[in-house]
Amino acid sequence: MFPSRPRLRQALARLTRAALGLAVLGALVWFALPWGIALPSALLRPLEPGTRYLARDGSPLRHGLNAEGQRVGAALTFEQIPAPLLHATLAAEDKRFFSHGGLDLLAIARAAAMNWQAGRVLSGASTLTQQLIKISSTQVTSPPATKPPRTLAVKLREALQARHLEMLWGKERIAAEYLSRVSYGNLFTGCEVAAQGYFHKPLAHLTPAECAFLAALPQAPGRLNPFRNATAVSPRQQRILARMHELGWLSDEALAVAKTQPLVLQRFNGGFAAPHAVELLQAHIPEPHQPPTTILTTLDPALQSYAETVITTRLTTLRQYHVEHAAAVVLENATGHILALVGSRDYFASDGGQIDGAWVPHSPGSALKPFTYALAFERGATPASIVADLPIEFKTETGLYRPENYDHRLYGPMTYRSALGNSLNISAVRVLRSIGGAPTLLMALQNLGLSTLTEPAEHYGLGLTIGNAPVRLVELTNAYATLARLGLAMPWSLVPQQVTGQRVLSEHSTYMVADVLSDNQARVLTFGPRSPLQMPFRVACKTGTSTSYRDNWALGYTPEYTIGVWAGNFEGQPMEGVSGVTGAAPILRDLFIHLHEATPLTWYTEPPGLERGRIDPRTGHRLTVNSPPSRLSREDLWPIEHPPSTAVASDYDAQGRALLPLDYAAWLTTPSNWLGDLATTARSEESLPSPLKILSPTDGLVVHLDPDVNGGQGRLLLQALPEVGATWHCETLKLIQEGKHTFAQLNAGTHRLNVQRGAESVSVSVRVVRDE
C-alpha cells in the first residue's frame, strides 16, 4: 500500500528540509565555521632562524641553532622551490593538493576504509595544509610548550584550521610555508637547510633522486634517519619516484636515471668553516634586538682554506723545533676587509686549538720598528740618514736600559735603510730617542688601532720600538695596512664596509718605508741574500722575534694585500732558536706566492716629490759629479725638500777613507767593523788617548739562557780597547780563547769579568739567568 498523495508530499517536504539543513550545515562547516577558528599563532610569525654566516661569495661558513635548538633554513617563496622537490613532496604527501580545499575527502574515505579493514590506523589522509597546521600547532617555543594530545577534538580543530588557511592563503604560499617549516630530522628545519645538511648543496642543484630522498623524510624523520641507517630511506624514496612517474611529473628516462643514481650524503651540520674568524665576528657584533638571519662576511673561502693548509703544513716541519701553533691574517688594503683569518693549527686540538692566536696579544719584537722609522721620515730624516749603531744606555724609572742587537754585534755607521732592513735594535732605539721617545711612538700606535697599549709611555720607555708591549696580530696587520695604503688608516672588518681612509702618515714617509722593507740588499747583513723574505716579486716585509724565542712574527704588504703571521706556543714555552725569518716568514711567503699566482701583484708608482741618487753609506752624504771619488756608493731616495748633504773633500783622508766622528774610534778596532780600511776617525789613532776600556759586555748586563736552545748553554764575546796586551780573568766563568777572540762560557749567577793591561784594570758585572 502506498501513502496518500498528501503524506508523500509531507515526506518529500521533510526530506527537502533535511537536505537543505544538511546543505546549510555543510556550507557552514565548509565556509563559515572555519573563520571562527583561529589559526596557530606560530604560523602567523616567521620561524626564528639561527644566525647564518656566509663567505663573501655566499657559500656557508656556519649556520647556528636557534633558541629552540633547530637549524632553520630561509623562508622560501614558491618561485624558489625547485619543481622536482615540489612534485616529490606532493607525490609523497598530497597528490591532489592543488584540487582540494584543505581537506581531501577522497583520501579521508580511502583511509577510513583501510583503517577499518586493518583494525588499526594505517593512513591519516592529512593534506599538506593540515600538516602545516599541525607542525605550527606543535612548534616548540621558548620556554618549551607541552604538545597537545592527538585527540579527535584536536584533529577536528586542525581540519577546520586547515580549511580556514585555504580560504586565507593561496596554494603557492601554503606549499612554500610547508617546505620552509617541515622537519627533515637531524635538527634540519626547512628544505633549504636540509639540502645543505644532507647533500651540502643548494636547493637548485638537487637531482630528482635527491628531491625524493628529502620528501621521504618528514613522515618519520627519527626512524628514517639516514645517518643512523643508510638504507632506511631507500624503499620510500623509490616509491615516491614511481609515484612521480605515475602522476606525469617524471619521464621514463628521468625515472630510470633517478632510480639508479647513488646518493652521496655529505653531512653538513651548519658548517664550521673559519671558526676563529666567525667567533671573532660574533664578539664584535653588538647583540641585536632581533636576531639577524644572515651575516655576509668578507672571508674568501678558497683563500681561508689555503691559509689553514699552509699553517698545518709548515708547523709539521717546525714541530722538531718546538713550534706548535701559528696564526695568520690576510687583509685587503682597499677596503680593510679580512679575507682570511686562521687562529690556530686546529680548532679542535686539545693543546689550545680554540685559542685565537690572531687575537690573543703577544710580544711583537722588531715588528714595531717600521713605525719608528716612518715617524722619523715624517720629521725630515730619509733612508740615507746615518744612525750610530754603537753601545748606548738610557736612564729609565726602573734603572739603566741598554739595548742589544739580535746577534750582539755592533754595526757602526748605518744608514736608516740598512738599520731598518737589518732590524738593528740599538739603531731603532737611537732613532726613537731622536724623534721624542716613547710618547711619540705610543700615540702613533694607539692611533693605528693597537688597543693593547694601555699603559703610559713611561711604562714602555724606548724599548717600545723593539717590542716590549704585547699586541694583537689582527690589529698589527691592520696597522701595516696603513703603511700599505701609503698613510691612509682604515678600520679592519670581517663584514663588508665602505669607509674612506683617514690620512695619518704622509705618502712620502710611508713610500720610503715600503721601499726599504722591499729592498733585499738592505737586510743582507742580518738575513743573508736568500732568506724567505726574498720573493720573486716585490713585497715589503718585516719580521719580529721576542725575547727567548717565545714569539715570532712576519708581516708584509703590496698595494693589494697585507699579511700578518705569528708563530709560537700558546702556553708560552720558547721555541728552539726559531726566529721570525725561519718560523713565520715561510708561511708569509707561501701566502703571497699563492695570491700572486691567482692575480699578479703590483708595486707602487713612486710619488712625485721624491728623487733618487747615489750616496756614500759611510757618511750618508750625496755623491755628485763634483764630489771626490768614493770607494763605496749605493743608491737611495729622499724628498726633494730634504736632500742629504753633498759629499766634499773633507769627508775623506788622503787614502780615500771616510772620516768618521770620534765616537766610532773604538768600534773601528773591533771585529764588528764591516768597513775594514774604508774608514777612520777624524784624528789618527796615535793621537787618541787609549785608556783601557771594556766594549763588551756592558756593566750590569743581564743574559737569559734558554734551556731549549743549545741545551741551555751559551757564551759571550769579550771585547776590550785596546786589544793588544789585554788579558781577561773571571773566577766564576770558564774563558775560551779562539784566535784573537775571547769568550766566556756562561752559567747561571752573577759574575765579575776583569780585563788587565799592564797596571790598568777594568771590570764589569754580568748576571746570567736560566729561563725555565
C-alpha positions, 0 to 999 in steps of 0.5 A: 500500500502506498501513502496518500498523495498528501503524506508523500508530499509531507515526506518529500517536504521533510526530506527537502528540509533535511537536505537543505539543513544538511546543505546549510550545515555543510556550507557552514562547516565548509565556509563559515565555521572555519573563520571562527577558528583561529589559526596557530599563532606560530604560523602567523610569525616567521620561524626564528632562524639561527644566525647564518654566516656566509663567505663573501661569495655566499657559500656557508661558513656556519649556520647556528641553532636557534633558541629552540635548538633547530637549524632553520633554513630561509623562508622560501617563496614558491618561485624558489622551490625547485619543481622536482622537490615540489612534485616529490613532496606532493607525490609523497604527501598530497597528490591532489593538493592543488584540487582540494580545499584543505581537506581531501575527502577522497583520501579521508574515505580511502583511509577510513576504509583501510583503517577499518579493514586493518583494525588499526590506523594505517593512513591519516589522509592529512593534506599538506595544509593540515600538516602545516597546521599541525607542525605550527600547532606543535612548534616548540617555543621558548620556554618549551610548550607541552604538545597537545594530545592527538585527540579527535577534538584536536584533529577536528580543530586542525581540519577546520584550521586547515580549511580556514588557511585555504580560504586565507592563503593561496596554494603557492604560499601554503606549499612554500610555508610547508617546505620552509617549516617541515622537519627533515630530522637531524635538527634540519628545519626547512628544505633549504637547510636540509639540502645543505645538511644532507647533500651540502648543496643548494636547493637548485642543484638537487637531482630528482633522486635527491628531491625524493630522498628529502620528501621521504623524510618528514613522515618519520624523520627519527626512524628514517634517519639516514645517518643512523641507517643508510638504507632506511630511506631507500624503499620510500624514496623509490616509491615516491619516484614511481609515484612521480612517474605515475602522476606525469611529473617524471619521464621514463628516462628521468625515472630510470636515471633517478632510480639508479643514481647513488646518493652521496650524503655529505653531512653538513651540520651548519658548517664550521668553516673559519671558526676563529674568524666567525667567533671573532665576528660574533664578539664584535657584533653588538647583540641585536634586538632581533636576531639577524638571519644572515651575516655576509662576511668578507672571508674568501673561502678558497683563500681561508682554506689555503691559509689553514693548509699552509699553517698545518703544513709548515708547523709539521716541519717546525714541530722538531723545533718546538713550534706548535701553533701559528696564526695568520691574517690576510687583509685587503688594503682597499677596503680593510676587509679580512679575507682570511683569518686562521687562529690556530693549527686546529680548532679542535686540538686539545693543546689550545686549538680554540685559542685565537692566536690572531687575537690573543696579544703577544710580544711583537719584537722588531715588528714595531720598528717600521713605525719608528722609522716612518715617524722619523721620515715624517720629521725630515730624516730619509733612508740615507740618514746615518744612525750610530749603531754603537753601545748606548744606555738610557736612564729609565724609572726602573734603572739603566736600559741598554739595548742589544742587537739580535746577534750582539754585534755592533754595526757602526755607521748605518744608514736608516735603510740598512738599520731598518732592513737589518732590524738593528735594535740599538739603531731603532732605539737611537732613532726613537730617542731622536724623534721624542721617545716613547710618547711619540711612538705610543700615540702613533700606535694607539692611533693605528688601532693597537688597543693593547697599549694601555699603559703610559709611555713611561711604562714602555720607555724606548724599548717600545720600538723593539717590542716590549708591549704585547699586541694583537696580530689582527690589529698589527696587520691592520696597522701595516695596512696603513703603511700599505695604503701609503698613510691612509688608516682604515678600520679592519672588518670581517663584514663588508664596509665602505669607509674612506681612509683617514690620512695619518702618515704622509705618502712620502714617509710611508713610500720610503718605508715600503721601499726599504722593507722591499729592498733585499740588499738592505737586510743582507747583513742580518738575513743573508741574500736568500732568506724567505723574505726574498720573493720573486716579486716585490713585497715589503716585509718585516719580521719580529722575534721576542725575547727567548724565542717565545714569539715570532712574527712576519708581516708584509704588504703590496698595494693589494694585500697585507699579511700578518703571521705569528708563530709560537706556543700558546702556553708560552714555552720558547721555541728552539732558536726559531726566529721570525725569518725561519718560523713565520716568514715561510708561511708569509711567503707561501701566502703571497706566492699563492695570491700572486699566482691567482692575480699578479701583484703590483708595486707602487708608482713612486710619488712625485716629490721624491728623487733618487741618487747615489750616496756614500753609506759611510757618511750618508752624504750625496755623491755628485759629479763634483764630489771626490771619488768614493770607494763605496756608493749605493743608491737611495731616495729622499724628498726633494725638500730634504736632500742629504748633504753633498759629499766634499773633500773633507769627508775623506783622508788622503787614502780615500777613507771616510772620516768618521766622528770620534765616537766610532774610534773604538768600534773601528778596532773591533771585529764588528767593523764591516768597513775594514780600511774604508774608514777612520776617525777624524784624528789618527789613532796615535793621537787618541788617548787609549785608556783601557776600556771594556766594549763588551759586555756592558756593566750590569748586563743581564743574559737569559739562557734558554734551556731549549736552545743549545741545551741551555748553554751559551757564551759571550764575546769579550771585547776590550780597547785596546786589544793588544796586551789585554788579558781577561780573568773571571773566577766564576766563568770558564774563558775560551780563547779562539784566535784573537777572540775571547769568550766566556762560557756562561752559567747561571749567577752573577759574575765579575769579568776583569780585563788587565793591561799592564797596571790598568784594570777594568771590570764589569758585572754580568748576571746570567739567568736560566729561563725555565 
